[in-house]
């Protein structure tokens, strides 16, 4: 609060009493004060925001001093409530090491690196930190969750509002539509919720997960009831709850009250009920749209599981149902796509199927449902609609001009098709055919889900003929993209283009593109030539994997020797990452064999170089590639007696070893190989390992069935592409 007066202390005139204005009603956790010799940088007259830092860092705080008043003004206008305090101080606090800023009311503490900026690239980072903490001055301090168990709701609202603010405060030439969408968060939710046991290993993540999901639900409601209605609701809610607490249920209900009054939500649909079906449970829906091309279509919803698990005794019963906003974007008779309206054609209630709905597209035109991932659900279509979509995207008019499908919706279609194919809900020929438009794609959004799925599908295909063909196919696509992006360092290049180039070159390196590997080896050579190679790591860690994968044995040996001899004062994380890449990247069996010999067969002082954690890390990384787990299997068979002797007193590591050596095979032939190995040593694995081996066998059986079903189709499609 502002300073009112300073008076000498009666009993000791060397001290004074400072008096400040009374604070408004506030949560006790939000109270803070600071005594320091930090200095506030110059600000415009009338600005109530000041940025405090060490005097020597005044220049680095300039950008924050410029963006903070703009952010404050943005939130006052957007939320319809003036900032409730007389001043706001943002402090770059030396020695402050908390992972996130401390968002006290009117006095926010940051790590120096989070709010001080010295480059245009870093300004985007500063903007995000500033807007996140400023919106909490309203959502969190002015209105406060009733109890800690509701903090996820507050975080969801903050993230939603901060994302919009950051986009608006960006220079116009830097903006890109994907920044308005929490794409990374959405894809993470799709990935995790489509597992058989979501977040089973991360129960501590519950609040973070709930906040992310709630942000996506808020975004869905913002679109479907209209942004005007949603923001009016939020303004009214903040006004009504100022200097008070709120619950998630009160917020969801407020949305429905306003939307019903303004006619943007059908009276039969309860916003609380909608939110409940999305917030409760750890599943996401798959909506299947089947057109008859005679003017009508059918809808069916069920839960989506991408990887039917091999390790559950019982199937998960498909009892989950949702309130689903069915937003339809038809292709019109002139070839354009009607994406203007985000209002749902209908809200599908929690029922399994609806039949004979009116089809807004003509029979020769396609239909898109749930464009831009407005709702957190996947959409499958009949074969003809997928073909119409794929053909349109292959034409230039499908990607640019008035008839284009926007980049975010192109991304949505690609994401859903590939995930559906992985789950067996769509044939791979259809899904892979949709990827062909990427040959001409230059925008960031569609490549994002593709890069994610390449990694997932590559693991499924690794070690097969289809895997080699798939690598060539992806290499062809990404080489075209890399050539179109050009070299880095161009003046005024937008940030998303630099990110796309970085992701593309990482993919090219992982695929062994010669130019990329040669550049990585040239950089790595600086370390090799260093006179004191064990003192530090003088090259970026991004070059390790391509060098250890495609470089010479000598280069790999050099890296392995450095792990053994690097100074113990070196950060543990650096040494761990070096070991991770030494184990997980090589494709040459001789490199893998040397590492396994050192880590599993060494005796005496040599064996002390590797902790139990190191051994687990190596086993986990080696078993992630076909070359790795094949060599580990061979190594285990060859050195069975000695390995058994070395690890009989360490059953947890022995179990980890036999699991890593047997659980990752994928074909029918490899299944027979594992079965024979288990039969040969039946009764000699130990009780703990026997149970793990049974799980391994079930997993390989499951993967072998998947391969038997899908590999021929994938291989045939890829052969056709190579011919073309």
LOBAKOL-311916 format. One line per 10 residues: number of its first residue (from 1); for each residue x, y, z of C-alpha. Coordinates in Angstrom, 2 decimals, always signed. Example, Ala and Ser with C-alpha at 12.3 -4.5 7.8 and 13.67 -1.06 7.14 Angstrom:
<sites>
1> +12.30/-4.50/+7.80 | +13.67/-1.06/+7.14
</sites>
This chain:
<sites>
1> +0.00/+0.00/+0.00 | +1.17/+3.63/-0.49 | +3.33/+5.26/+2.17 | +1.49/+7.83/+4.35 | +3.97/+9.21/+6.89 | +7.28/+8.73/+8.71 | +7.60/+9.59/+12.41 | +10.58/+9.21/+14.79 | +10.32/+6.45/+17.33 | +9.76/+7.92/+20.79
11> +12.20/+5.72/+22.69 | +14.92/+5.55/+20.05 | +15.23/+8.41/+17.58 | +17.64/+6.40/+15.39 | +14.55/+4.42/+14.30 | +11.34/+5.62/+12.65 | +7.77/+4.44/+12.26 | +6.56/+4.21/+8.65 | +2.80/+4.22/+8.23 | +1.03/+2.93/+5.12
21> -2.55/+3.11/+3.95 | -4.85/+0.37/+5.20 | -5.08/-2.59/+2.86 | -8.43/-3.85/+1.56 | -9.83/-7.18/+2.82 | -7.41/-9.85/+1.65 | -6.35/-13.45/+2.18 | -3.57/-13.75/+4.73 | -1.45/-15.80/+2.33 | -1.28/-12.80/-0.04
31> +0.27/-10.39/+2.49 | +3.90/-9.46/+1.85 | +6.44/-6.72/+2.50 | +9.97/-6.01/+1.35 | +12.81/-4.00/+2.85 | +15.64/-3.56/+0.36 | +17.96/-1.19/-1.45 | +16.62/-2.23/-4.85 | +15.76/+0.60/-7.23 | +12.71/+1.18/-9.41
41> +13.50/+2.05/-13.01 | +12.02/+5.16/-14.61 | +8.33/+4.95/-15.50 | +5.79/+7.08/-17.31 | +3.90/+9.68/-15.28 | +0.74/+8.18/-13.84 | +1.94/+4.56/-14.11 | +1.18/+2.74/-10.89 | +3.39/-0.21/-11.87 | +7.07/-0.13/-10.93
51> +9.77/-2.71/-11.60 | +12.45/-2.98/-8.90 | +15.88/-4.50/-9.53 | +19.54/-4.06/-8.65 | +20.69/-0.68/-10.01 | +23.20/-2.40/-12.32 | +20.31/-4.22/-14.04 | +18.21/-1.16/-14.81 | +18.67/-1.56/-18.58 | +17.58/-5.24/-18.50
61> +14.36/-4.29/-16.68 | +13.33/-1.81/-19.40 | +11.12/-4.23/-21.34 | +9.23/-5.32/-18.23 | +8.68/-1.64/-17.34 | +7.11/-1.12/-20.78 | +4.94/-4.24/-20.97 | +3.59/-4.25/-17.37 | +1.50/-1.03/-17.67 | +0.12/-2.29/-21.00
71> -0.82/-5.60/-19.38 | -2.47/-3.81/-16.46 | -4.51/-1.67/-18.85 | -5.46/-4.77/-20.90 | -6.79/-6.62/-17.86 | -8.69/-3.60/-16.54 | -10.51/-3.30/-19.87 | -10.97/-7.04/-20.41 | -12.22/-7.81/-16.90 | -14.18/-4.59/-16.49
81> -12.73/-3.98/-13.01 | -10.06/-1.40/-12.23 | -6.95/-2.65/-10.49 | -8.08/-2.50/-6.86 | -4.85/-1.22/-5.29 | -3.08/+2.14/-5.48 | +0.22/+0.66/-6.70 | +1.78/-2.53/-8.04 | +5.45/-3.38/-7.55 | +7.22/-6.12/-9.53
91> +10.53/-7.13/-7.95 | +13.47/-8.93/-9.56 | +14.73/-10.39/-6.28 | +18.39/-11.46/-6.06 | +18.80/-14.95/-4.66 | +15.09/-15.79/-5.07 | +15.06/-19.41/-6.28 | +11.40/-20.44/-6.12 | +10.31/-22.27/-9.31 | +7.45/-19.80/-9.86
101> +6.98/-16.13/-8.92 | +5.34/-15.23/-5.61 | +2.10/-13.49/-6.65 | +1.39/-11.49/-3.49 | -1.21/-8.75/-3.82 | +0.43/-5.59/-5.12 | +3.96/-6.93/-4.58 | +5.19/-9.74/-6.86 | +8.58/-11.39/-6.45 | +10.38/-12.87/-9.48
111> +13.68/-14.56/-10.07 | +15.89/-12.03/-11.82 | +16.09/-14.15/-14.97 | +12.30/-14.36/-15.27 | +11.62/-10.64/-15.61 | +14.87/-9.14/-16.88 | +15.47/-9.20/-20.60 | +18.36/-8.41/-22.86 | +17.08/-9.54/-26.25 | +13.97/-9.53/-28.42
121> +13.76/-13.32/-28.24 | +13.67/-13.23/-24.46 | +11.01/-10.50/-24.40 | +8.32/-13.12/-25.16 | +9.36/-15.00/-22.03 | +9.18/-11.84/-19.91 | +5.72/-11.01/-21.31 | +4.39/-14.41/-20.27 | +5.74/-14.04/-16.73 | +4.37/-10.52/-16.37
131> +0.84/-11.28/-17.61 | +0.53/-14.48/-15.57 | +1.21/-12.69/-12.30 | -0.79/-9.58/-13.18 | -3.99/-11.48/-13.90 | -3.65/-13.10/-10.47 | -4.10/-9.66/-8.95 | -7.75/-10.09/-9.94 | -8.22/-13.86/-10.13 | -6.66/-15.07/-6.93
141> -6.31/-11.91/-4.85 | -9.44/-9.85/-5.56 | -11.49/-13.05/-5.81 | -10.02/-16.07/-4.05 | -10.74/-19.81/-4.17 | -12.66/-20.92/-1.11 | -10.02/-23.47/-0.16 | -6.74/-24.93/-1.42 | -8.51/-27.88/-3.03 | -10.00/-25.41/-5.54
151> -6.71/-23.79/-6.58 | -6.79/-25.71/-9.88 | -9.83/-23.65/-10.94 | -7.99/-20.41/-10.23 | -4.96/-21.59/-12.20 | -7.17/-22.56/-15.15 | -8.77/-19.10/-15.32 | -5.37/-17.43/-14.96 | -3.82/-19.51/-17.75 | -6.77/-18.85/-20.07
161> -6.70/-15.08/-19.53 | -2.91/-14.82/-19.57 | -2.68/-16.68/-22.88 | -5.05/-14.20/-24.51 | -3.19/-11.23/-23.00 | +0.22/-12.44/-24.17 | -1.14/-12.85/-27.70 | -2.63/-9.33/-27.74 | +0.54/-7.73/-26.33 | +2.80/-9.38/-28.92
171> +3.90/-7.23/-31.86 | +1.47/-8.01/-34.69 | +4.16/-9.44/-36.94 | +5.15/-11.94/-34.21 | +1.65/-13.31/-33.63 | +0.68/-16.79/-34.67 | -2.72/-18.32/-34.13 | -1.37/-21.45/-32.41 | -0.25/-19.30/-29.49 | -3.89/-18.67/-28.57
181> -4.42/-22.39/-28.21 | -2.79/-24.36/-25.39 | -1.62/-26.85/-28.04 | +1.12/-28.48/-25.98 | -1.25/-28.89/-23.03 | -4.05/-30.24/-25.24 | -1.78/-32.81/-26.88 | -0.47/-33.83/-23.45 | -4.03/-34.43/-22.25 | -4.88/-36.44/-25.38
191> -1.74/-38.52/-24.90 | -2.24/-39.25/-21.22 | -6.02/-39.72/-21.18 | -5.85/-42.20/-24.04 | -3.68/-44.54/-21.96 | -5.30/-47.43/-20.16 | -4.17/-46.04/-16.77 | -3.72/-42.26/-17.09 | -1.28/-40.60/-14.70 | -0.90/-43.84/-12.76
201> +2.69/-42.93/-11.95 | +2.04/-39.24/-11.28 | -0.66/-38.90/-8.60 | +1.06/-35.74/-7.31 | +0.21/-34.06/-10.62 | -3.53/-34.06/-9.90 | -3.92/-30.29/-9.37 | -1.79/-29.41/-12.41 | -3.72/-31.87/-14.57 | -7.07/-30.58/-13.30
211> -6.01/-26.99/-14.04 | -4.98/-27.88/-17.59 | -8.20/-29.76/-18.25 | -10.28/-26.94/-16.74 | -8.51/-24.39/-18.98 | -9.49/-26.47/-22.01 | -13.10/-26.67/-20.79 | -13.13/-22.89/-20.20 | -11.84/-22.37/-23.73 | -14.56/-24.70/-25.07
221> -17.30/-22.76/-23.27 | -15.79/-19.43/-24.34 | -16.21/-20.46/-27.98 | -19.51/-22.30/-27.77 | -21.56/-19.78/-25.77 | -19.73/-16.92/-27.59 | -16.80/-14.88/-26.34 | -19.13/-11.96/-25.61 | -21.34/-13.99/-23.28 | -18.37/-15.66/-21.62
231> -16.51/-12.41/-20.91 | -19.70/-10.74/-19.66 | -20.09/-13.67/-17.27 | -16.52/-13.35/-16.06 | -16.84/-9.58/-15.49 | -20.06/-10.00/-13.53 | -18.56/-12.85/-11.53 | -15.47/-10.86/-10.53 | -17.60/-7.88/-9.55 | -19.96/-10.05/-7.49
241> -17.15/-11.96/-5.76 | -14.73/-9.06/-5.15 | -13.05/-9.31/-1.73 | -14.69/-12.70/-1.31 | -14.17/-16.37/-2.05 | -15.62/-18.57/-4.80 | -15.96/-22.24/-5.71 | -15.71/-23.94/-9.13 | -19.40/-24.89/-8.93 | -20.36/-21.21/-8.51
251> -18.34/-20.26/-11.57 | -19.76/-23.03/-13.79 | -23.29/-22.11/-12.67 | -22.72/-18.41/-13.42 | -21.84/-19.29/-17.02 | -25.12/-21.13/-17.49 | -27.22/-18.38/-15.92 | -25.84/-15.73/-18.28 | -25.77/-17.96/-21.36 | -29.40/-19.02/-20.85
261> -30.43/-15.39/-20.43 | -28.59/-14.32/-23.60 | -29.79/-17.35/-25.59 | -26.31/-18.75/-26.32 | -26.87/-22.04/-24.46 | -30.04/-24.11/-24.81 | -32.17/-24.09/-21.66 | -32.06/-27.89/-21.62 | -28.26/-27.81/-21.24 | -26.77/-27.13/-17.79
271> -23.30/-25.59/-17.80 | -22.58/-27.30/-14.46 | -23.58/-30.65/-15.95 | -21.44/-30.00/-19.03 | -18.39/-29.14/-16.90 | -19.00/-32.13/-14.66 | -18.86/-34.65/-17.52 | -15.54/-33.19/-18.63 | -13.90/-32.60/-15.25 | -14.84/-35.92/-13.61
281> -12.90/-38.96/-14.71 | -9.72/-39.46/-16.71 | -11.05/-40.19/-20.15 | -11.75/-38.33/-23.40 | -14.44/-39.11/-25.97 | -14.22/-40.24/-29.54 | -17.09/-38.95/-31.68 | -17.71/-40.95/-34.84 | -19.51/-39.11/-37.64 | -21.03/-41.34/-40.31
291> -22.59/-39.61/-43.33 | -24.97/-41.42/-45.71 | -24.51/-38.74/-48.46 | -28.26/-38.50/-48.81 | -28.70/-35.54/-46.49 | -28.30/-37.08/-43.04 | -25.65/-38.38/-40.67 | -25.29/-40.38/-37.45 | -23.22/-39.59/-34.34 | -21.82/-42.07/-31.84
301> -19.66/-41.35/-28.80 | -17.44/-43.66/-26.75 | -14.31/-43.28/-24.68 | -11.06/-43.28/-26.60 | -8.15/-45.52/-25.61 | -5.22/-45.40/-28.01 | -3.25/-48.30/-26.51 | -5.44/-51.19/-25.34 | -3.15/-52.36/-22.59 | -1.55/-55.77/-22.34
311> -1.11/-55.52/-18.57 | -4.70/-55.15/-17.33 | -6.57/-58.29/-16.34 | -9.90/-56.72/-17.22 | -10.94/-54.31/-19.91 | -11.98/-50.84/-18.82 | -15.75/-50.74/-19.19 | -16.87/-48.07/-21.62 | -19.45/-46.37/-19.43 | -18.23/-42.78/-19.79
321> -20.48/-40.31/-21.61 | -20.17/-36.56/-22.13 | -22.07/-33.43/-23.05 | -20.38/-32.81/-26.43 | -20.65/-29.55/-28.40 | -21.05/-30.72/-32.01 | -19.65/-27.83/-34.05 | -19.95/-28.48/-37.78 | -17.90/-26.73/-40.45 | -19.28/-27.76/-43.87
331> -17.58/-27.18/-47.18 | -19.94/-24.91/-49.08 | -20.96/-25.18/-52.73 | -18.37/-22.55/-53.76 | -15.58/-24.68/-52.22 | -15.06/-22.51/-49.13 | -15.23/-23.86/-45.56 | -17.72/-22.32/-43.14 | -15.63/-21.78/-40.00 | -17.17/-18.48/-38.96
341> -19.58/-19.87/-36.38 | -18.35/-21.62/-33.26 | -21.91/-22.21/-32.03 | -22.68/-25.94/-31.81 | -25.18/-27.36/-34.28 | -26.32/-29.29/-31.22 | -25.14/-30.30/-27.75 | -24.99/-34.08/-27.80 | -26.23/-35.25/-24.38 | -24.58/-38.10/-22.46
351> -26.07/-40.72/-24.75 | -24.33/-43.28/-26.91 | -25.82/-42.48/-30.33 | -27.95/-39.99/-32.26 | -29.26/-40.89/-35.71 | -30.65/-39.07/-38.74 | -29.28/-35.60/-38.10 | -29.28/-33.13/-40.97 | -26.01/-33.10/-42.91 | -25.02/-29.48/-43.74
361> -22.63/-30.52/-46.55 | -23.54/-31.61/-50.07 | -22.65/-35.23/-50.95 | -19.62/-34.19/-53.03 | -18.26/-31.91/-50.28 | -16.57/-32.75/-46.98 | -17.66/-31.97/-43.42 | -15.42/-31.02/-40.49 | -16.60/-31.52/-36.91 | -14.84/-29.92/-33.92
371> -12.49/-27.64/-35.90 | -9.53/-26.13/-34.03 | -9.92/-28.61/-31.15 | -12.65/-26.48/-29.59 | -13.69/-29.54/-27.57 | -11.27/-32.06/-26.07 | -12.38/-34.99/-28.20 | -11.28/-36.86/-31.30 | -13.44/-37.16/-34.40 | -13.59/-40.09/-36.79
381> -15.39/-40.01/-40.14 | -16.54/-42.51/-42.70 | -14.00/-43.42/-45.41 | -15.51/-41.13/-48.05 | -15.35/-38.01/-45.87 | -11.69/-38.74/-45.00 | -10.94/-39.08/-48.72 | -12.66/-35.77/-49.52 | -10.62/-34.06/-46.79 | -7.34/-35.60/-47.95
391> -7.92/-34.68/-51.59 | -8.78/-31.08/-50.66 | -5.63/-30.68/-48.55 | -3.46/-31.93/-51.41 | -4.71/-29.07/-53.59 | -3.13/-25.67/-53.04 | -6.56/-24.12/-52.49 | -6.99/-26.46/-49.51 | -4.06/-24.81/-47.72 | -4.22/-21.17/-48.84
401> -6.77/-18.69/-50.09 | -10.52/-18.41/-49.36 | -11.13/-22.17/-49.65 | -8.33/-23.17/-47.27 | -8.71/-25.31/-44.17 | -6.89/-23.21/-41.51 | -3.56/-24.49/-40.09 | -5.00/-25.26/-36.64 | -7.76/-27.38/-38.18 | -5.28/-29.10/-40.51
411> -3.36/-29.98/-37.34 | -6.53/-31.30/-35.69 | -7.37/-33.57/-38.64 | -3.84/-34.96/-38.79 | -3.65/-35.50/-35.03 | -6.94/-37.38/-34.90 | -6.31/-39.54/-37.98 | -2.91/-40.78/-36.76 | -4.11/-41.42/-33.20 | -7.17/-43.26/-34.48
421> -4.98/-45.46/-36.66 | -2.71/-46.27/-33.70 | -5.81/-47.32/-31.75 | -7.15/-49.48/-34.58 | -10.18/-47.22/-35.12 | -9.04/-46.11/-38.61 | -7.06/-47.96/-41.23 | -3.45/-46.79/-41.59 | -3.80/-46.28/-45.35 | -6.37/-43.55/-44.73
431> -4.43/-41.94/-41.89 | -1.08/-41.97/-43.70 | -2.68/-40.69/-46.91 | -3.74/-37.59/-45.01 | -0.07/-36.80/-44.22 | +0.77/-36.30/-47.91 | -0.19/-32.62/-47.80 | +2.80/-32.03/-45.49 | +4.96/-32.12/-48.60 | +3.68/-28.59/-49.22
441> +3.03/-27.48/-45.60 | +4.95/-24.43/-44.32 | +3.00/-23.52/-41.17 | +3.92/-24.57/-37.64 | +0.64/-26.01/-36.37 | +0.22/-29.10/-38.62 | +3.80/-30.19/-38.05 | +3.41/-30.16/-34.27 | +1.19/-33.29/-33.98 | +3.03/-34.96/-36.84
451> +6.41/-34.76/-35.09 | +4.82/-36.16/-31.92 | +3.27/-39.08/-33.77 | +6.43/-39.84/-35.78 | +8.21/-40.66/-32.55 | +5.36/-42.89/-31.34 | +4.89/-44.73/-34.64 | +8.63/-45.09/-35.22 | +8.91/-47.04/-31.97 | +6.16/-49.37/-33.15
461> +7.89/-49.95/-36.50 | +11.52/-49.97/-35.33 | +13.44/-52.97/-36.61 | +11.01/-53.81/-39.42 | +11.01/-53.17/-43.17 | +8.05/-50.85/-42.62 | +10.16/-48.92/-40.10 | +12.93/-48.32/-42.64 | +10.42/-47.21/-45.27 | +8.68/-44.92/-42.76
471> +12.00/-43.26/-41.89 | +12.64/-42.61/-45.59 | +9.13/-41.19/-46.01 | +9.52/-38.83/-43.04 | +13.03/-37.87/-44.19 | +11.63/-36.88/-47.57 | +8.89/-34.73/-46.01 | +11.14/-32.99/-43.49 | +13.93/-32.39/-46.02 | +11.43/-30.46/-48.16
481> +10.38/-28.44/-45.13 | +13.96/-27.71/-44.07 | +14.83/-26.45/-47.53 | +11.83/-24.11/-47.51 | +12.67/-22.69/-44.08 | +16.19/-21.64/-45.07 | +18.97/-20.78/-42.66 | +18.53/-19.24/-39.22 | +19.51/-15.71/-38.27 | +17.43/-13.80/-40.79
491> +16.45/-10.31/-39.54 | +12.92/-9.97/-38.14 | +12.18/-13.68/-38.41 | +9.05/-14.62/-36.49 | +9.64/-16.84/-33.46 | +7.44/-19.74/-34.60 | +9.52/-20.16/-37.75 | +12.69/-20.53/-35.72 | +10.98/-23.12/-33.52 | +9.77/-25.06/-36.56
501> +13.28/-25.03/-38.04 | +14.73/-26.31/-34.76 | +12.19/-29.14/-34.54 | +12.75/-30.03/-38.20 | +16.52/-30.28/-37.85 | +16.20/-32.31/-34.69 | +14.02/-34.74/-36.67 | +16.50/-34.80/-39.57 | +19.35/-35.59/-37.17 | +17.37/-38.41/-35.57
511> +16.79/-39.85/-39.06 | +20.49/-39.68/-39.90 | +20.46/-36.99/-42.59 | +24.08/-36.67/-43.73 | +24.31/-32.89/-43.60 | +22.89/-32.76/-40.09 | +25.17/-35.51/-38.80 | +28.26/-33.89/-40.31 | +27.45/-30.57/-38.62 | +26.97/-32.33/-35.28
521> +30.29/-34.17/-35.68 | +32.10/-30.93/-36.50 | +30.79/-29.36/-33.30 | +31.60/-32.48/-31.26 | +35.18/-32.37/-32.59 | +35.81/-29.22/-30.53 | +35.52/-31.34/-27.40 | +37.74/-34.06/-28.86 | +40.42/-31.45/-29.60 | +40.18/-29.86/-26.16
531> +43.39/-30.02/-24.11 | +41.37/-30.59/-20.91 | +38.38/-32.67/-22.06 | +37.55/-33.87/-18.55 | +37.28/-30.41/-17.04 | +34.00/-29.47/-18.71 | +31.67/-30.14/-21.65 | +32.41/-27.33/-24.14 | +29.77/-28.30/-26.75 | +25.95/-28.23/-26.70
541> +24.37/-31.49/-25.55 | +22.06/-31.56/-28.61 | +24.96/-32.95/-30.69 | +25.50/-36.04/-28.48 | +22.72/-38.22/-29.86 | +23.40/-37.77/-33.60 | +27.14/-38.29/-33.04 | +26.71/-41.39/-30.86 | +24.06/-42.78/-33.23 | +25.72/-42.19/-36.60
551> +29.31/-41.21/-35.77 | +32.36/-43.44/-35.46 | +33.22/-45.89/-32.68 | +36.08/-43.57/-31.75 | +33.67/-40.70/-31.12 | +31.42/-42.91/-29.01 | +34.44/-44.23/-27.10 | +35.58/-40.66/-26.45 | +32.16/-39.83/-24.96 | +32.23/-42.97/-22.81
561> +35.70/-42.14/-21.48 | +34.55/-38.64/-20.62 | +31.68/-40.06/-18.56 | +34.21/-42.14/-16.64 | +36.62/-39.27/-16.06 | +34.60/-36.07/-15.89 | +35.26/-34.12/-12.73 | +32.99/-35.18/-9.86 | +32.20/-31.50/-9.42 | +30.45/-31.56/-12.79
571> +26.69/-31.27/-12.50 | +25.10/-34.68/-12.02 | +22.47/-33.81/-14.62 | +25.15/-33.28/-17.29 | +26.83/-36.62/-16.58 | +23.44/-38.35/-16.49 | +22.44/-36.89/-19.88 | +25.78/-37.97/-21.36 | +25.19/-41.55/-20.14 | +21.59/-41.43/-21.38
581> +22.69/-40.59/-24.94 | +25.59/-43.06/-24.88 | +23.04/-45.79/-24.10 | +19.92/-44.73/-25.98 | +21.22/-43.36/-29.28 | +23.65/-45.93/-30.83 | +22.51/-48.26/-33.57 | +25.85/-50.10/-33.76 | +25.69/-53.30/-31.63 | +29.42/-53.08/-30.80
591> +28.92/-49.72/-29.02 | +26.03/-51.15/-27.03 | +28.00/-54.29/-26.18 | +30.89/-52.26/-24.79 | +28.57/-50.27/-22.55 | +26.79/-53.40/-21.32 | +30.10/-55.11/-20.59 | +31.27/-52.12/-18.54 | +28.07/-51.64/-16.61 | +26.96/-55.26/-16.07
601> +30.13/-57.37/-16.03 | +32.75/-55.10/-14.44 | +34.20/-56.04/-11.06 | +35.95/-54.07/-8.35 | +36.59/-50.34/-8.74 | +35.33/-50.26/-12.32 | +31.89/-51.43/-11.25 | +31.76/-48.67/-8.64 | +31.66/-46.09/-11.44 | +28.02/-47.01/-12.01
611> +25.33/-46.54/-9.39 | +22.11/-48.54/-9.32 | +20.42/-45.48/-10.82 | +22.98/-45.48/-13.66 | +22.26/-49.15/-14.40 | +18.52/-48.55/-14.47 | +19.02/-45.54/-16.75 | +21.16/-47.54/-19.19 | +18.73/-50.46/-19.28 | +15.79/-48.13/-19.86
621> +17.51/-46.22/-22.65 | +19.00/-49.23/-24.43 | +15.65/-51.00/-24.48 | +14.05/-48.03/-26.23 | +15.48/-48.94/-29.64 | +15.34/-52.19/-31.61 | +19.14/-52.34/-31.98 | +19.45/-51.84/-28.23 | +17.02/-54.41/-26.91 | +18.11/-56.95/-29.54
631> +21.73/-56.61/-28.39 | +20.67/-56.64/-24.72 | +18.75/-59.89/-25.33 | +21.76/-61.44/-27.08 | +24.10/-60.20/-24.33 | +21.87/-61.64/-21.59 | +21.77/-65.05/-23.30 | +25.54/-65.08/-23.88 | +26.51/-64.00/-20.36 | +23.63/-65.59/-18.48
641> +25.76/-67.34/-15.86 | +27.92/-64.34/-15.00 | +24.99/-61.91/-14.97 | +23.05/-64.22/-12.65 | +26.06/-64.38/-10.34 | +26.60/-60.59/-10.38 | +22.97/-59.71/-9.64 | +21.62/-62.56/-7.50 | +21.97/-60.36/-4.41 | +20.33/-57.36/-6.15
651> +16.93/-58.73/-7.19 | +15.51/-55.32/-8.14 | +18.26/-54.83/-10.75 | +18.05/-58.44/-11.92 | +14.33/-58.00/-12.51 | +14.97/-54.72/-14.35 | +17.56/-56.47/-16.54 | +15.44/-59.43/-17.62 | +12.43/-57.15/-18.17 | +14.42/-54.75/-20.38
661> +15.92/-57.68/-22.30 | +12.60/-59.35/-23.09 | +9.68/-56.92/-23.03 | +10.13/-54.73/-26.11 | +10.00/-57.13/-29.06 | +7.18/-56.61/-31.53 | +6.90/-59.32/-34.18 | +5.66/-62.91/-34.23 | +9.19/-64.19/-34.95 | +10.59/-62.24/-32.01
671> +7.81/-63.55/-29.76 | +8.93/-67.13/-30.50 | +12.52/-66.12/-29.67 | +11.50/-64.74/-26.27 | +9.29/-67.74/-25.50 | +12.20/-70.10/-26.22 | +14.54/-68.09/-23.97 | +12.07/-68.15/-21.07 | +11.50/-71.88/-21.54 | +15.26/-72.60/-21.51
681> +15.74/-70.88/-18.16 | +12.37/-71.65/-16.57 | +12.68/-71.77/-12.79 | +16.03/-69.96/-12.72 | +14.87/-66.34/-12.93 | +13.76/-65.95/-9.32 | +10.27/-65.26/-8.01 | +10.26/-61.48/-8.61 | +11.64/-61.79/-12.13 | +9.23/-64.63/-13.00
691> +6.28/-62.30/-12.50 | +7.96/-59.57/-14.54 | +8.70/-62.05/-17.33 | +5.05/-63.03/-17.55 | +4.22/-59.35/-18.07 | +6.97/-59.12/-20.70 | +5.55/-62.09/-22.55 | +2.04/-60.63/-22.50 | +3.38/-57.33/-23.80 | +5.30/-58.97/-26.67
701> +2.22/-61.05/-27.54 | +0.15/-57.89/-27.68 | +2.71/-56.06/-29.84 | +3.07/-59.10/-32.12 | -0.70/-59.11/-32.70 | -0.59/-55.38/-33.46 | +2.28/-55.90/-35.92 | +0.59/-58.86/-37.57 | -2.54/-56.77/-38.08 | -1.02/-53.46/-39.21
711> +2.53/-53.94/-40.58 | +1.54/-55.35/-44.00 | -0.87/-52.46/-44.63 | +1.67/-49.83/-43.52 | +4.44/-51.43/-45.56 | +2.32/-51.65/-48.71 | +1.26/-48.02/-48.42 | +4.85/-46.85/-47.89 | +6.13/-48.92/-50.84 | +3.58/-47.13/-53.01
721> +4.84/-43.75/-51.78 | +8.46/-44.63/-52.51 | +7.49/-45.60/-56.06 | +5.58/-42.33/-56.51
</sites>
